[in-house]
């Protein structure tokens, strides 16, 4: 009986076939890319600044590193050899999702409304601003590593 390989199994198989040299060559491109995205996210989050805690909590996680403790999945998520993350969150800033997506109507404990908070996105726009450049950077790194592997 033949087993059909689909979904994440197929992806895992393809990723396992990537030579380690290519992943090593890709790391600087990923690290530079998350630094660019994080810098733009910080700039975009300035508009929501009150204490500065949210802006200061935006962090980069390079390949092989673990996310900060107060980020989503923090302290438990380690970036793989071909992954990098930009996260927001700290003990002083646990409201990044509220800023990014806004809030609905909220109420005090006595039932009086406090109003809504409009969305002030900073992470997704930072990704959108950098997406084409990140993709080009990664493609260049992969091409250079492939050419080097063929030449050797």
N, C-alpha and C positions, 0 to 999 in steps of 0.2 A: 504494500500500500504506500502511495506517495503522499507526503505531507506538503500541503500548499503553504508557503511562507509568505505572510502578509504583514502589513502594518509595522509595528515597532520591531518585530523580529527581523524583518527585511532591512529596516534602517540600521539596526544593531549589526547585522551582518556586513552591510556596506561600510559602516564606520570602522568596524574591526579591520577592514581591508586597507584602510588609509595608513600609509607608512608613517612611522614615528617622526621621521625627518620632516615630513610635510606638516605635522602638528606643531613641531618645534618652530618651523618657519612661520607658521600662522600666529603664534602667540604675540609677537610684537604688534601685528596688525590689530588683533583683538584688543590688546591692552591700550593702544593708542585710540582706538575707536570708542571704547567705553569712557576714556578720559574726555574725549570731545563731547560725547553725549551728556556726561555728567556736568561738564562746564556749561553747556547750553541749558540743561535742566536747572542748574543753580541760578543762571541769569533769568530764566523764565519764572522761577519761583520767587524772585525778588518782589514782584508785585503783591504777593500775599504776606510779605514780611511783617511780623509784629515783634517777635523776640529774636528772630534770626535762627531759631533752633531748627526749623524745617530745612532751610537753605544749607545750614551746616551739617545736617544729617544725611545729605545726599552723598552716597559713597559708591565707589567702583569696586567690583570684585573680579579680579583677573582669573584666567584659567588656573585651576588647582587650588584657588583660595576659597575660604568659607565666608558666606555672607555675614554682615554684622548682626549682632544679637537681636536688635529690635526691628530689623527689616522683616518683610513677609517671609516666613520660613527661616528666619534668622538664626544663625548659629548652627543650623542643621543642614543647610544646603551648601554643598561644595560644587563649584563650577567644574565641569568636566574639562578634558584637555582641549576641546574646541568650543568652549562656552565662556561667556563673560557677562556680568550683570551690572546694572545700575539700580540701586535701591535707595529708598528714603525711609528714615525712621530712627529714633533714638529714644531714651527714656524721657527726654524733654519734648520730643516731637513725634507723637503717635497719631498724628492727624493728617498725614500726607494724602491718604485716600479721600478724605473729606474735602481737601483743597482741590485735588485732581478732578473729582467727580461732582462736587457740590453736595448739598443736603436738601432734603424735603423739609416740610414744615416741622418745627420742633416746639416742644412745650415745656414750661417750668413745671415743677412738681405740683403747683397749685392750679395748673391747667391753662395759665395764660401763655399765649404764643410768643415765641422768641424770634420767629421769622425763619426765612430760608437763607442758605448761603449759596450763591451762584458758583458754578464750577470755574476754577482758574487752573486749567491743565498746564502741567509743566513737564511731566515725563514723556507722555505720548508725543507732544509737539517737538520735544528735543530729539526723539527717535526719528520723527518724520523729517526734521531739518537735516539730519545726518545720514539718513538711510542710503541715498545714492552714493555718497562718498565712502561710507563703510563698505558697501558692496564692491565698489571699485577697488578699494584698498585690499580687501580680502581676496578678490580675484587676482590682483597683481601678485600678492604673496603666494598664492597657490600656483600661479603660472611660473613664477621665479623658482619655486621649489621643484616643480615638475621638470623644468628645463635643466636645473642643476642635477636632478636625479638621473635624467637621461644622459647628460654629458659625462657622468661619472662611470 
